[in-house]
Structure formats: C-alpha cells, structure tokens
Amino acid sequence: MVYHSSFVDEDGVNRACGCPLLPLKSHIKGPAPVSDQDRTDIVDEAITFFRANVFFRNFDIKSPADKLLIYLTFYINVALKRLEGCRTLAEGTKAVINLGLEKVPVPGESGFPFSGLFPLPQSHPEADLGTLIY
C-alpha cells in the first residue's frame, strides 16, 4: 500500500511551483512556517514512509503534499547514495551538508527530475522561492 501525506488541508498554505510550503520543525528561518517540535512534519512523513513508498512504481497523487512527499523521497534516495562511500560519521555529515549546499534545478530548468509533476514558476520571485524549496 502506498502511503500518502496527511497534509491534505490546503487552506492558508502558500505554494511555490505547485509545492505547498508546509510547516517544518526547524530552527533555520526560511519560506516555510515553523512547526511545533512535537508534531509530525512533511520531512518526518517522508522518512517514515520512505522504505514502503520507494518500492512502488506508481503513486496516485491525492494532494499537493503528495507531490512534495515524492520529491522528498527522491531527495532521501540521493542522500543515501551520497552516504554509501562514507566510512565515518564526519564524512557522512560532510556529504549530506554538501548535498544541501548544491544548486538544485527548479521546475522548468534542465536537470529537474520531475518535469511533468510540478508546474513552471509564474514569476521570477516564485522561481527564487522554488530554489529555496527544491
């Protein structure tokens, strides 16, 4: 069974490139609102559902949060591949930090892995915001 995101309520949720800016448990200021530390956020869901969802070829999208869940599943997979050659915690930490610092293509740019899943940005500010998300 495919696991879907529990974040289906879209009232009051801003978006960039069709991606909802859902609350995150983070101390880093960014475009997404801050979530309570005791609540599950979309990253927690992606990690929890990763093992099950990674095996499915098809994923029926029921909400915009499901699109974000797909993207985060992909990102977790990329991070795990970067960690394969790491022999120490310090090497692994550095690899994941470097992955987070890389320029990531946004919808409409060459190299974006899900070209049909997310709409193109409608403005330059939206594209800039998309850069912070993707």
The first five atom37 places (N, CA, C, CB, O) and aatype in JSON, in Angstrom:
{
  "aatype": [12, 19, 18, 8, 15, 15, 13, 19, 3, 6, 3, 7, 19, 2, 1, 0, 4, 7, 4, 14, 10, 10, 14, 10, 11, 15, 8, 9, 11, 7, 14, 0, 14, 19, 15, 3, 5, 3, 1, 16, 3, 9, 19, 3, 6, 0, 9, 16, 13, 13, 1, 0, 2, 19, 13, 13, 1, 2, 13, 3, 9, 11, 15, 14, 0, 3, 11, 10, 10, 9, 18, 10, 16, 13, 18, 9, 2, 19, 0, 10, 11, 1, 10, 6, 7, 4, 1, 16, 10, 0, 6, 7, 16, 11, 0, 19, 9, 2, 10, 7, 10, 6, 11, 19, 14, 19, 14, 7, 6, 15, 7, 13, 14, 13, 15, 7, 10, 13, 14, 10, 14, 5, 15, 8, 14, 6, 0, 3, 10, 7, 16, 10, 9, 18],
  "atom_mask": [
    [1, 1, 1, 1, 1],
    [1, 1, 1, 1, 1],
    [1, 1, 1, 1, 1],
    [1, 1, 1, 1, 1],
    [1, 1, 1, 1, 1],
    [1, 1, 1, 1, 1],
    [1, 1, 1, 1, 1],
    [1, 1, 1, 1, 1],
    [1, 1, 1, 1, 1],
    [1, 1, 1, 1, 1],
    [1, 1, 1, 1, 1],
    [1, 1, 1, 0, 1],
    [1, 1, 1, 1, 1],
    [1, 1, 1, 1, 1],
    [1, 1, 1, 1, 1],
    [1, 1, 1, 1, 1],
    [1, 1, 1, 1, 1],
    [1, 1, 1, 0, 1],
    [1, 1, 1, 1, 1],
    [1, 1, 1, 1, 1],
    [1, 1, 1, 1, 1],
    [1, 1, 1, 1, 1],
    [1, 1, 1, 1, 1],
    [1, 1, 1, 1, 1],
    [1, 1, 1, 1, 1],
    [1, 1, 1, 1, 1],
    [1, 1, 1, 1, 1],
    [1, 1, 1, 1, 1],
    [1, 1, 1, 1, 1],
    [1, 1, 1, 0, 1],
    [1, 1, 1, 1, 1],
    [1, 1, 1, 1, 1],
    [1, 1, 1, 1, 1],
    [1, 1, 1, 1, 1],
    [1, 1, 1, 1, 1],
    [1, 1, 1, 1, 1],
    [1, 1, 1, 1, 1],
    [1, 1, 1, 1, 1],
    [1, 1, 1, 1, 1],
    [1, 1, 1, 1, 1],
    [1, 1, 1, 1, 1],
    [1, 1, 1, 1, 1],
    [1, 1, 1, 1, 1],
    [1, 1, 1, 1, 1],
    [1, 1, 1, 1, 1],
    [1, 1, 1, 1, 1],
    [1, 1, 1, 1, 1],
    [1, 1, 1, 1, 1],
    [1, 1, 1, 1, 1],
    [1, 1, 1, 1, 1],
    [1, 1, 1, 1, 1],
    [1, 1, 1, 1, 1],
    [1, 1, 1, 1, 1],
    [1, 1, 1, 1, 1],
    [1, 1, 1, 1, 1],
    [1, 1, 1, 1, 1],
    [1, 1, 1, 1, 1],
    [1, 1, 1, 1, 1],
    [1, 1, 1, 1, 1],
    [1, 1, 1, 1, 1],
    [1, 1, 1, 1, 1],
    [1, 1, 1, 1, 1],
    [1, 1, 1, 1, 1],
    [1, 1, 1, 1, 1],
    [1, 1, 1, 1, 1],
    [1, 1, 1, 1, 1],
    [1, 1, 1, 1, 1],
    [1, 1, 1, 1, 1],
    [1, 1, 1, 1, 1],
    [1, 1, 1, 1, 1],
    [1, 1, 1, 1, 1],
    [1, 1, 1, 1, 1],
    [1, 1, 1, 1, 1],
    [1, 1, 1, 1, 1],
    [1, 1, 1, 1, 1],
    [1, 1, 1, 1, 1],
    [1, 1, 1, 1, 1],
    [1, 1, 1, 1, 1],
    [1, 1, 1, 1, 1],
    [1, 1, 1, 1, 1],
    [1, 1, 1, 1, 1],
    [1, 1, 1, 1, 1],
    [1, 1, 1, 1, 1],
    [1, 1, 1, 1, 1],
    [1, 1, 1, 0, 1],
    [1, 1, 1, 1, 1],
    [1, 1, 1, 1, 1],
    [1, 1, 1, 1, 1],
    [1, 1, 1, 1, 1],
    [1, 1, 1, 1, 1],
    [1, 1, 1, 1, 1],
    [1, 1, 1, 0, 1],
    [1, 1, 1, 1, 1],
    [1, 1, 1, 1, 1],
    [1, 1, 1, 1, 1],
    [1, 1, 1, 1, 1],
    [1, 1, 1, 1, 1],
    [1, 1, 1, 1, 1],
    [1, 1, 1, 1, 1],
    [1, 1, 1, 0, 1],
    [1, 1, 1, 1, 1],
    [1, 1, 1, 1, 1],
    [1, 1, 1, 1, 1],
    [1, 1, 1, 1, 1],
    [1, 1, 1, 1, 1],
    [1, 1, 1, 1, 1],
    [1, 1, 1, 1, 1],
    [1, 1, 1, 0, 1],
    [1, 1, 1, 1, 1],
    [1, 1, 1, 1, 1],
    [1, 1, 1, 0, 1],
    [1, 1, 1, 1, 1],
    [1, 1, 1, 1, 1],
    [1, 1, 1, 1, 1],
    [1, 1, 1, 1, 1],
    [1, 1, 1, 0, 1],
    [1, 1, 1, 1, 1],
    [1, 1, 1, 1, 1],
    [1, 1, 1, 1, 1],
    [1, 1, 1, 1, 1],
    [1, 1, 1, 1, 1],
    [1, 1, 1, 1, 1],
    [1, 1, 1, 1, 1],
    [1, 1, 1, 1, 1],
    [1, 1, 1, 1, 1],
    [1, 1, 1, 1, 1],
    [1, 1, 1, 1, 1],
    [1, 1, 1, 1, 1],
    [1, 1, 1, 1, 1],
    [1, 1, 1, 0, 1],
    [1, 1, 1, 1, 1],
    [1, 1, 1, 1, 1],
    [1, 1, 1, 1, 1],
    [1, 1, 1, 1, 1]
  ],
  "atom_positions": [
    [[0.83, -1.17, 0.0], [0.0, 0.0, 0.0], [0.89, 1.25, 0.0], [-0.95, -0.01, 1.22], [1.83, 1.35, 0.79]],
    [[0.6, 2.18, -0.87], [1.3, 3.46, -0.93], [0.84, 4.33, 0.22], [1.07, 4.18, -2.3], [-0.35, 4.38, 0.52]],
    [[1.77, 5.01, 0.85], [1.43, 5.92, 1.94], [1.37, 7.35, 1.41], [2.46, 5.81, 3.09], [2.28, 7.81, 0.73]],
    [[0.29, 8.03, 1.74], [0.07, 9.4, 1.31], [0.3, 10.35, 2.48], [-1.35, 9.57, 0.73], [0.26, 9.96, 3.64]],
    [[0.54, 11.61, 2.15], [0.75, 12.61, 3.17], [-0.56, 12.91, 3.91], [1.32, 13.89, 2.55], [-1.65, 12.85, 3.33]],
    [[-0.42, 13.22, 5.17], [-1.59, 13.61, 5.97], [-1.89, 15.1, 5.82], [-1.37, 13.26, 7.45], [-2.9, 15.58, 6.34]],
    [[-1.03, 15.83, 5.12], [-1.21, 17.27, 4.94], [-2.07, 17.54, 3.71], [0.17, 17.99, 4.82], [-1.57, 17.99, 2.67]],
    [[-3.35, 17.28, 3.82], [-4.25, 17.46, 2.68], [-5.04, 18.75, 2.75], [-5.19, 16.3, 2.59], [-5.61, 19.18, 1.75]],
    [[-5.09, 19.37, 3.91], [-5.82, 20.62, 4.07], [-4.98, 21.75, 3.48], [-6.16, 20.9, 5.56], [-3.89, 22.04, 3.98]],
    [[-5.47, 22.37, 2.43], [-4.72, 23.4, 1.72], [-5.09, 24.82, 2.11], [-4.91, 23.22, 0.25], [-4.54, 25.77, 1.55]],
    [[-5.99, 24.99, 3.03], [-6.43, 26.33, 3.42], [-5.28, 27.1, 4.06], [-7.62, 26.26, 4.37], [-4.69, 26.65, 5.05]],
    [[-4.98, 28.26, 3.5], [-3.96, 29.12, 4.07], [-2.52, 28.69, 3.83], [0.0, 0.0, 0.0], [-1.6, 29.26, 4.42]],
    [[-2.31, 27.7, 2.97], [-0.95, 27.21, 2.7], [-0.44, 27.87, 1.42], [-0.92, 25.66, 2.57], [-1.04, 27.72, 0.35]],
    [[0.67, 28.6, 1.52], [1.29, 29.2, 0.34], [1.97, 28.12, -0.49], [2.31, 30.29, 0.75], [2.3, 27.04, 0.0]],
    [[2.17, 28.45, -1.76], [2.81, 27.5, -2.68], [3.85, 28.21, -3.52], [1.77, 26.8, -3.58], [3.8, 29.42, -3.73]],
    [[4.79, 27.42, -4.0], [5.76, 27.88, -5.0], [5.95, 26.74, -5.98], [7.13, 28.31, -4.33], [6.31, 25.63, -5.58]],
    [[5.72, 27.0, -7.25], [5.83, 25.98, -8.3], [4.94, 24.77, -7.99], [7.3, 25.53, -8.46], [5.32, 23.64, -8.27]],
    [[3.78, 25.03, -7.43], [2.85, 23.95, -7.12], [3.19, 23.16, -5.87], [0.0, 0.0, 0.0], [2.5, 22.2, -5.54]],
    [[4.24, 23.55, -5.19], [4.69, 22.84, -3.99], [4.19, 23.59, -2.75], [6.25, 22.72, -3.97], [4.45, 24.79, -2.61]],
    [[3.48, 22.91, -1.86], [2.99, 23.6, -0.67], [4.14, 23.92, 0.29], [1.92, 22.76, 0.04], [5.03, 23.09, 0.49]],
    [[4.11, 25.09, 0.88], [5.09, 25.48, 1.89], [4.56, 25.06, 3.25], [5.38, 27.03, 1.84], [3.99, 25.87, 3.99]],
    [[4.75, 23.8, 3.57], [4.21, 23.22, 4.79], [5.11, 23.53, 5.98], [4.03, 21.71, 4.63], [6.31, 23.74, 5.82]],
    [[4.53, 23.54, 7.18], [5.33, 23.8, 8.37], [6.43, 22.76, 8.55], [4.43, 23.83, 9.62], [6.23, 21.57, 8.31]],
    [[7.6, 23.22, 8.98], [8.75, 22.35, 9.22], [9.27, 22.54, 10.63], [9.87, 22.63, 8.2], [9.23, 23.64, 11.18]],
    [[9.75, 21.45, 11.23], [10.43, 21.54, 12.52], [11.86, 21.97, 12.22], [10.39, 20.17, 13.31], [12.7, 21.15, 11.84]],
    [[12.13, 23.24, 12.38], [13.45, 23.77, 12.05], [13.72, 25.02, 12.85], [13.56, 24.06, 10.56], [12.81, 25.76, 13.21]],
    [[14.98, 25.24, 13.13], [15.38, 26.49, 13.77], [15.95, 27.45, 12.74], [16.42, 26.23, 14.89], [16.34, 28.58, 13.07]],
    [[16.01, 27.01, 11.49], [16.54, 27.83, 10.39], [15.38, 28.58, 9.74], [17.29, 26.95, 9.34], [14.37, 27.99, 9.37]],
    [[15.55, 29.89, 9.63], [14.5, 30.72, 9.03], [14.47, 30.48, 7.52], [14.72, 32.22, 9.35], [15.51, 30.49, 6.86]],
    [[13.28, 30.28, 6.98], [13.11, 30.07, 5.55], [11.69, 30.41, 5.15], [0.0, 0.0, 0.0], [10.95, 31.02, 5.92]],
    [[11.3, 30.03, 3.94], [9.96, 30.38, 3.45], [8.83, 29.58, 4.1], [9.92, 30.19, 1.97], [7.68, 30.02, 4.08]],
    [[9.14, 28.42, 4.66], [8.11, 27.58, 5.27], [7.87, 28.01, 6.71], [8.5, 26.08, 5.21], [8.81, 28.41, 7.41]],
    [[6.62, 27.93, 7.16], [6.35, 28.26, 8.56], [6.99, 27.22, 9.49], [4.82, 28.33, 8.82], [7.28, 26.09, 9.07]],
    [[7.22, 27.59, 10.73], [7.83, 26.71, 11.72], [6.74, 25.87, 12.38], [8.62, 27.52, 12.78], [5.68, 26.38, 12.74]],
    [[7.02, 24.6, 12.55], [6.09, 23.67, 13.19], [6.53, 23.41, 14.62], [6.0, 22.34, 12.4], [7.7, 23.6, 14.96]],
    [[5.6, 22.99, 15.45], [5.94, 22.58, 16.81], [6.84, 21.35, 16.75], [4.65, 22.29, 17.65], [6.68, 20.5, 15.88]],
    [[7.77, 21.26, 17.68], [8.72, 20.15, 17.7], [8.04, 18.8, 17.98], [9.8, 20.41, 18.73], [8.57, 17.75, 17.61]],
    [[6.9, 18.83, 18.63], [6.22, 17.57, 18.97], [5.23, 17.11, 17.9], [5.49, 17.73, 20.29], [4.59, 16.07, 18.05]],
    [[5.1, 17.87, 16.82], [4.18, 17.49, 15.73], [4.96, 16.89, 14.57], [3.37, 18.72, 15.24], [6.12, 17.23, 14.35]],
    [[4.33, 16.0, 13.84], [4.93, 15.4, 12.65], [4.89, 16.42, 11.51], [4.19, 14.09, 12.26], [3.85, 17.04, 11.27]],
    [[6.01, 16.58, 10.82], [6.03, 17.46, 9.66], [6.21, 16.61, 8.4], [7.16, 18.53, 9.79], [6.31, 15.39, 8.49]],
    [[6.26, 17.25, 7.23], [6.33, 16.53, 5.96], [7.65, 15.76, 5.83], [6.17, 17.51, 4.79], [7.68, 14.71, 5.2]],
    [[8.71, 16.27, 6.43], [10.0, 15.55, 6.39], [9.91, 14.28, 7.22], [11.15, 16.46, 6.91], [10.42, 13.23, 6.81]],
    [[9.27, 14.36, 8.38], [9.06, 13.16, 9.2], [8.27, 12.12, 8.42], [8.32, 13.52, 10.52], [8.6, 10.93, 8.44]],
    [[7.23, 12.56, 7.72], [6.43, 11.63, 6.92], [7.28, 10.99, 5.83], [5.24, 12.36, 6.29], [7.2, 9.78, 5.61]],
    [[8.08, 11.79, 5.15], [8.9, 11.26, 4.06], [9.87, 10.2, 4.58], [9.68, 12.39, 3.37], [10.05, 9.16, 3.95]],
    [[10.47, 10.45, 5.72], [11.4, 9.47, 6.31], [10.66, 8.22, 6.76], [12.16, 10.09, 7.51], [11.1, 7.1, 6.51]],
    [[9.52, 8.42, 7.4], [8.73, 7.28, 7.89], [8.23, 6.4, 6.74], [7.54, 7.78, 8.71], [8.27, 5.17, 6.83]],
    [[7.75, 7.02, 5.66], [7.16, 6.28, 4.55], [8.18, 5.87, 3.49], [6.07, 7.11, 3.91], [7.84, 5.15, 2.55]],
    [[9.43, 6.32, 3.62], [10.43, 6.08, 2.58], [10.56, 4.6, 2.23], [11.78, 6.61, 3.02], [10.47, 4.23, 1.06]],
    [[10.76, 3.78, 3.21], [11.01, 2.35, 2.97], [9.86, 1.69, 2.21], [11.22, 1.62, 4.3], [10.11, 0.86, 1.33]],
    [[8.64, 2.05, 2.52], [7.49, 1.46, 1.83], [7.28, 2.09, 0.46], [6.22, 1.61, 2.68], [7.08, 1.38, -0.52]],
    [[7.32, 3.4, 0.38], [6.99, 4.09, -0.87], [8.04, 3.94, -1.95], [6.79, 5.54, -0.61], [7.72, 4.05, -3.14]],
    [[9.29, 3.69, -1.58], [10.35, 3.6, -2.58], [10.16, 2.39, -3.5], [11.71, 3.53, -1.89], [10.73, 2.36, -4.6]],
    [[9.4, 1.42, -3.09], [9.21, 0.21, -3.9], [8.08, 0.31, -4.92], [8.94, -0.96, -3.0], [7.93, -0.57, -5.76]],
    [[7.28, 1.36, -4.85], [6.13, 1.47, -5.75], [6.49, 2.18, -7.04], [4.99, 2.2, -5.06], [7.15, 3.22, -7.04]],
    [[6.05, 1.61, -8.14], [6.28, 2.18, -9.45], [5.29, 3.31, -9.72], [6.18, 1.11, -10.53], [5.64, 4.31, -10.35]],
    [[4.06, 3.15, -9.26], [3.01, 4.16, -9.46], [2.6, 4.74, -8.12], [1.78, 3.54, -10.19], [2.57, 4.05, -7.1]],
    [[2.3, 6.02, -8.14], [1.89, 6.71, -6.94], [0.74, 7.63, -7.32], [3.08, 7.51, -6.29], [0.94, 8.6, -8.05]],
    [[-0.46, 7.33, -6.85], [-1.64, 8.14, -7.13], [-1.6, 9.39, -6.26], [-2.95, 7.33, -6.88], [-1.7, 9.29, -5.04]],
    [[-1.45, 10.55, -6.88], [-1.32, 11.8, -6.16], [-2.7, 12.29, -5.74], [-0.6, 12.87, -7.03], [-3.58, 12.51, -6.57]],
    [[-2.88, 12.43, -4.42], [-4.16, 12.85, -3.88], [-4.17, 14.3, -3.41], [-4.55, 11.95, -2.74], [-5.23, 14.88, -3.2]],
    [[-2.99, 14.89, -3.24], [-2.9, 16.29, -2.79], [-1.54, 16.85, -3.2], [-3.11, 16.4, -1.25], [-0.63, 16.09, -3.52]],
    [[-1.4, 18.17, -3.19], [-0.09, 18.76, -3.47], [0.99, 18.29, -2.5], [-0.2, 20.28, -3.43], [2.17, 18.22, -2.86]],
    [[0.6, 17.97, -1.27], [1.57, 17.47, -0.3], [2.14, 16.12, -0.75], [0.93, 17.34, 1.09], [3.28, 15.8, -0.4]],
    [[1.38, 15.34, -1.51], [1.89, 14.08, -2.04], [3.01, 14.33, -3.05], [0.76, 13.28, -2.7], [3.95, 13.55, -3.14]],
    [[2.9, 15.42, -3.81], [3.97, 15.77, -4.74], [5.25, 16.08, -3.97], [3.56, 16.98, -5.62], [6.34, 15.66, -4.37]],
    [[5.11, 16.8, -2.88], [6.26, 17.11, -2.05], [6.82, 15.83, -1.42], [5.88, 18.12, -0.96], [8.04, 15.68, -1.3]],
    [[5.95, 14.93, -1.02], [6.38, 13.65, -0.47], [7.19, 12.85, -1.5], [5.16, 12.83, 0.0], [8.19, 12.23, -1.15]],
    [[6.76, 12.87, -2.76], [7.5, 12.21, -3.83], [8.88, 12.84, -3.98], [6.73, 12.29, -5.17], [9.89, 12.13, -4.08]],
    [[8.93, 14.16, -4.0], [10.22, 14.85, -4.15], [11.14, 14.54, -2.97], [10.0, 16.36, -4.27], [12.33, 14.29, -3.17]],
    [[10.62, 14.56, -1.76], [11.44, 14.27, -0.59], [11.92, 12.83, -0.59], [10.65, 14.55, 0.69], [13.04, 12.55, -0.14]],
    [[11.11, 11.9, -1.08], [11.54, 10.51, -1.2], [12.72, 10.41, -2.16], [10.37, 9.61, -1.68], [13.68, 9.69, -1.9]],
    [[12.64, 11.13, -3.26], [13.74, 11.19, -4.22], [14.99, 11.77, -3.55], [13.35, 12.03, -5.45], [16.09, 11.24, -3.72]],
    [[14.84, 12.86, -2.81], [15.96, 13.52, -2.15], [16.61, 12.6, -1.11], [15.5, 14.82, -1.48], [17.84, 12.55, -1.01]],
    [[15.81, 11.88, -0.36], [16.35, 10.93, 0.62], [17.15, 9.86, -0.1], [15.21, 10.29, 1.45], [18.22, 9.46, 0.38]],
    [[16.66, 9.38, -1.24], [17.38, 8.39, -2.01], [18.73, 8.92, -2.48], [16.54, 7.95, -3.21], [19.74, 8.22, -2.4]],
    [[18.76, 10.16, -2.97], [20.02, 10.79, -3.39], [20.97, 10.9, -2.2], [19.75, 12.19, -4.01], [22.16, 10.62, -2.34]],
    [[20.45, 11.32, -1.04], [21.29, 11.45, 0.15], [21.87, 10.1, 0.56], [20.47, 12.05, 1.32], [23.04, 10.03, 0.94]],
    [[21.08, 9.05, 0.5], [21.58, 7.72, 0.85], [22.67, 7.25, -0.11], [20.44, 6.71, 0.86], [23.64, 6.61, 0.31]],
    [[22.52, 7.58, -1.39], [23.56, 7.23, -2.35], [24.86, 7.97, -2.06], [23.1, 7.54, -3.77], [25.94, 7.42, -2.21]],
    [[24.75, 9.24, -1.62], [25.95, 10.01, -1.26], [26.63, 9.42, -0.03], [25.58, 11.49, -1.0], [27.85, 9.54, 0.12]],
    [[25.86, 8.8, 0.84], [26.41, 8.24, 2.07], [27.05, 6.87, 1.88], [25.32, 8.14, 3.1], [27.75, 6.39, 2.77]],
    [[26.82, 6.24, 0.73], [27.33, 4.88, 0.52], [28.84, 4.75, 0.73], [26.99, 4.43, -0.88], [29.28, 3.79, 1.36]],
    [[29.62, 5.68, 0.24], [31.07, 5.58, 0.35], [31.65, 6.15, 1.62], [0.0, 0.0, 0.0], [32.87, 6.09, 1.82]],
    [[30.84, 6.69, 2.47], [31.33, 7.34, 3.69], [31.63, 6.28, 4.75], [30.3, 8.37, 4.22], [30.82, 5.39, 5.02]],
    [[32.8, 6.4, 5.35], [33.22, 5.42, 6.35], [33.08, 5.92, 7.78], [34.65, 5.02, 6.11], [33.08, 5.12, 8.72]],
    [[32.95, 7.22, 7.95], [32.83, 7.77, 9.31], [31.65, 8.72, 9.37], [34.13, 8.5, 9.72], [31.11, 9.16, 8.35]],
    [[31.26, 9.01, 10.58], [30.17, 9.96, 10.79], [30.53, 11.34, 10.23], [29.82, 10.07, 12.29], [29.7, 12.01, 9.63]],
    [[31.78, 11.74, 10.42], [32.23, 13.04, 9.92], [32.14, 13.11, 8.39], [33.68, 13.32, 10.38], [31.7, 14.12, 7.84]],
    [[32.55, 12.04, 7.71], [32.45, 12.0, 6.24], [30.99, 12.06, 5.8], [33.13, 10.73, 5.68], [30.66, 12.77, 4.85]],
    [[30.14, 11.32, 6.47], [28.72, 11.31, 6.14], [28.07, 12.65, 6.37], [0.0, 0.0, 0.0], [27.28, 13.11, 5.55]],
    [[28.39, 13.28, 7.48], [27.86, 14.6, 7.78], [28.27, 15.6, 6.71], [28.33, 15.08, 9.16], [27.45, 16.39, 6.24]],
    [[29.53, 15.56, 6.34], [30.04, 16.48, 5.31], [29.36, 16.24, 3.97], [31.57, 16.33, 5.16], [29.02, 17.19, 3.26]],
    [[29.14, 14.96, 3.61], [28.49, 14.63, 2.34], [27.06, 15.16, 2.3], [28.49, 13.11, 2.13], [26.63, 15.7, 1.28]],
    [[26.32, 15.01, 3.39], [24.93, 15.48, 3.42], [24.87, 17.01, 3.44], [24.2, 14.9, 4.66], [24.02, 17.6, 2.78]],
    [[25.76, 17.64, 4.17], [25.8, 19.11, 4.18], [26.12, 19.63, 2.79], [26.84, 19.62, 5.2], [25.5, 20.59, 2.32]],
    [[27.1, 19.02, 2.12], [27.45, 19.44, 0.76], [26.29, 19.24, -0.21], [28.68, 18.68, 0.26], [26.08, 20.05, -1.1]],
    [[25.53, 18.16, -0.04], [24.35, 17.93, -0.87], [23.35, 19.07, -0.68], [23.7, 16.57, -0.54], [22.76, 19.54, -1.65]],
    [[23.16, 19.5, 0.54], [22.24, 20.59, 0.83], [22.69, 21.93, 0.29], [0.0, 0.0, 0.0], [21.87, 22.83, 0.09]],
    [[23.98, 22.08, 0.06], [24.52, 23.35, -0.45], [24.58, 23.41, -1.97], [25.89, 23.57, 0.12], [24.81, 24.48, -2.54]],
    [[24.37, 22.28, -2.64], [24.43, 22.26, -4.1], [23.26, 23.03, -4.71], [24.43, 20.82, -4.62], [22.18, 23.1, -4.14]],
    [[23.51, 23.61, -5.88], [22.43, 24.28, -6.62], [21.53, 23.19, -7.2], [23.0, 25.21, -7.76], [21.99, 22.28, -7.89]],
    [[20.27, 23.3, -6.9], [19.3, 22.3, -7.35], [18.42, 22.92, -8.42], [18.44, 21.78, -6.16], [17.9, 24.02, -8.23]],
    [[18.24, 22.23, -9.55], [17.36, 22.8, -10.58], [15.91, 22.85, -10.11], [17.45, 21.98, -11.87], [15.45, 21.96, -9.39]],
    [[15.2, 23.89, -10.52], [13.78, 24.07, -10.19], [12.95, 23.69, -11.41], [13.48, 25.53, -9.74], [13.5, 23.54, -12.5]],
    [[11.63, 23.55, -11.25], [10.79, 23.21, -12.41], [11.04, 24.17, -13.57], [9.31, 23.24, -12.02], [11.08, 25.39, -13.39]],
    [[11.21, 23.6, -14.74], [11.47, 24.38, -15.95], [12.93, 24.45, -16.31], [0.0, 0.0, 0.0], [13.27, 24.79, -17.44]],
    [[13.82, 24.14, -15.37], [15.25, 24.15, -15.64], [15.71, 22.76, -16.07], [16.04, 24.62, -14.41], [15.12, 21.75, -15.7]],
    [[16.77, 22.74, -16.84], [17.36, 21.49, -17.28], [17.85, 20.71, -16.05], [18.53, 21.74, -18.28], [18.47, 21.29, -15.16]],
    [[17.57, 19.44, -16.02], [18.02, 18.6, -14.92], [17.02, 18.42, -13.8], [0.0, 0.0, 0.0], [17.26, 17.63, -12.89]],
    [[15.88, 19.13, -13.85], [14.87, 18.92, -12.81], [14.26, 17.54, -13.01], [13.77, 20.04, -12.85], [13.77, 17.24, -14.1]],
    [[14.27, 16.68, -11.98], [13.88, 15.28, -12.17], [12.39, 15.01, -12.4], [14.3, 14.51, -11.0], [12.03, 13.93, -12.87]],
    [[11.53, 15.95, -12.08], [10.08, 15.71, -12.19], [9.43, 16.8, -13.04], [9.43, 15.67, -10.79], [8.57, 17.54, -12.56]],
    [[9.83, 16.89, -14.28], [9.38, 17.99, -15.13], [7.87, 18.05, -15.31], [10.04, 17.89, -16.47], [7.34, 19.15, -15.45]],
    [[7.17, 16.96, -15.33], [5.73, 16.99, -15.53], [4.93, 17.05, -14.25], [0.0, 0.0, 0.0], [3.71, 17.23, -14.29]],
    [[5.58, 16.91, -13.12], [4.88, 16.83, -11.84], [4.59, 18.2, -11.23], [5.68, 16.0, -10.86], [3.54, 18.41, -10.63]],
    [[5.52, 19.12, -11.39], [5.37, 20.46, -10.8], [5.24, 21.48, -11.92], [6.58, 20.8, -9.89], [5.96, 21.41, -12.91]],
    [[4.33, 22.44, -11.76], [4.17, 23.48, -12.79], [5.36, 24.43, -12.8], [2.88, 24.27, -12.57], [6.09, 24.56, -11.81]],
    [[5.55, 25.08, -13.93], [6.62, 26.06, -14.07], [6.33, 27.28, -13.2], [6.8, 26.47, -15.54], [5.16, 27.61, -12.98]],
    [[7.36, 27.96, -12.71], [7.13, 29.18, -11.94], [6.49, 30.24, -12.82], [8.44, 29.7, -11.34], [6.81, 30.37, -14.0]],
    [[5.58, 31.01, -12.24], [4.86, 32.04, -12.98], [5.55, 33.39, -12.94], [3.46, 32.17, -12.43], [5.19, 34.31, -13.67]],
    [[6.56, 33.51, -12.07], [7.28, 34.78, -11.95], [8.69, 34.51, -11.47], [6.55, 35.75, -10.99], [9.0, 33.41, -11.0]],
    [[9.54, 35.52, -11.59], [10.93, 35.38, -11.12], [10.98, 35.18, -9.59], [11.75, 36.62, -11.52], [11.74, 34.34, -9.12]],
    [[10.18, 35.94, -8.82], [10.19, 35.71, -7.37], [9.74, 34.28, -6.99], [9.27, 36.73, -6.69], [10.27, 33.69, -6.05]],
    [[8.78, 33.75, -7.73], [8.34, 32.37, -7.46], [9.47, 31.39, -7.78], [7.08, 32.03, -8.28], [9.65, 30.42, -7.05]],
    [[10.21, 31.63, -8.85], [11.35, 30.78, -9.2], [12.42, 30.85, -8.11], [11.94, 31.19, -10.56], [13.01, 29.83, -7.75]],
    [[12.66, 32.05, -7.58], [13.63, 32.21, -6.49], [13.17, 31.46, -5.25], [13.84, 33.69, -6.17], [13.98, 30.82, -4.56]],
    [[11.89, 31.53, -4.96], [11.34, 30.8, -3.82], [11.45, 29.3, -4.06], [9.86, 31.21, -3.56], [11.75, 28.55, -3.14]],
    [[11.21, 28.86, -5.29], [11.36, 27.45, -5.65], [12.78, 26.96, -5.43], [0.0, 0.0, 0.0], [12.97, 25.8, -5.06]],
    [[13.76, 27.82, -5.65], [15.15, 27.45, -5.4], [15.36, 27.12, -3.94], [16.08, 28.57, -5.83], [16.16, 26.24, -3.63]],
    [[14.67, 27.8, -3.04], [14.8, 27.52, -1.61], [14.12, 26.21, -1.24], [14.21, 28.66, -0.79], [14.51, 25.56, -0.27]],
    [[13.11, 25.81, -1.99], [12.36, 24.61, -1.68], [13.04, 23.37, -2.24], [10.94, 24.71, -2.22], [13.27, 22.39, -1.53]],
    [[13.36, 23.42, -3.52], [13.85, 22.23, -4.19], [15.3, 22.02, -3.98], [13.59, 22.29, -5.64], [15.87, 21.05, -4.48]]
  ]
}
